[in-house]
C-alpha cells in the first residue's frame, strides 16, 4: 500500500514536472507547436465518465477532430486530451500512468485504445459491429441511412 502511494506520488510529480517543462518551452518557442490556448479555442469538451456506453467514443471522436484541426502532433494530442480528463476519467489515466515505468511514453493510438478498453464495454462494441454489418437502407430515406452509417462506422 505504501509502495503504491509512493509510486503514485512519483508519477504525479513527474507529470507536474513535464507540464511545467512544456509551459516553459512553449513560452520560448512562440510560433512552434500548438499551445494549450490554441487548443482551448477549439472549445473541446471535458470528459469525466461515460454514463451511456458510446459517450466515451463520441468524446474521443470530437476531441480527436479538434486536435487535428489545430494541428497537434501525437505528443500534444495526449497532453491536451488528458488535460480534458476530470473525476473518474482523470483517476483512470493517473492510475494507468502510475503502473507503468516512468519512462513509458504512450502513443496517441495507445491512449485511444486504452480509453476505449476502460470506458466502452466490449459488449457494446460487438453490438455496434453487428448493427453495422447488418445495416441496410431498405425503405429508409438515404439521409437516414447515411447518418446510421456514419454513426456506426467508427466502432
C-alpha angles and dihedrals in degrees: 000000000000090000091053091050091049092050091047091051091048090051091050091049091050091049092051091047090051091047094053091043089055092046091052092045092048090056091052094045103055109178094018120104128346119298126215087248090055090052094045089055086067087062099232117194123239120241124213105152143337111248089174119048096242097042092095092050091048091049091048093050092047093047094046091051090053092046090053092045093058091043103249120175119221094270091052091046091059094042094051098037091052089047087063093055118102139167114358093000092053090048090050091053094045091050092048091052092044094058093054127074112273091245092058111117114195119219121224090250091052091050092051093047093047092048091051092047090052101041110024112064116229090233090060092048090052092047092051091047090054091048089052093048091049096043113130132166096222106155097336117116113264092246091056089051091050091049091050091046093051092046093052103036095080095061 
